[in-house]
């Protein structure tokens, strides 16, 4: 299992490349991201925990790395993040449980 910090570096490198090659699309995507992620009816923290669950259910290693790191940065606890992963497991069964392992790995990699 790859270090989740490496996954995050990979994301940042590739998003920078997308920005270089398709600046208009990345600008619009970033603007959309800012609108959706801002505090509103749901807090940014709640939205990030939802994103962790969606990342697990989507079987996306890069998304798990990104959203666990973001959740930690917003002050989510390890237990909150793991509970979000369990919601994904509830909805996605054993395959989601296999990807939930990456949540544990990401927490470990980002908090050591």
Secondary structure as the mmCIF struct_conf table of DSSP 4:
data_model
#
loop_
_struct_conf.conf_type_id
_struct_conf.id
_struct_conf.beg_label_comp_id
_struct_conf.beg_label_asym_id
_struct_conf.beg_label_seq_id
_struct_conf.end_label_comp_id
_struct_conf.end_label_asym_id
_struct_conf.end_label_seq_id
HELX_RH_AL_P HELX_RH_AL_P1 UNK A 4 UNK A 21
HELX_RH_AL_P HELX_RH_AL_P2 UNK A 23 UNK A 37
BEND BEND1 UNK A 38 UNK A 42
HELX_RH_AL_P HELX_RH_AL_P3 UNK A 44 UNK A 57
TURN_TY1_P TURN_TY1_P1 UNK A 58 UNK A 59
HELX_RH_AL_P HELX_RH_AL_P4 UNK A 61 UNK A 73
TURN_TY1_P TURN_TY1_P2 UNK A 74 UNK A 75
HELX_RH_AL_P HELX_RH_AL_P5 UNK A 78 UNK A 111
#
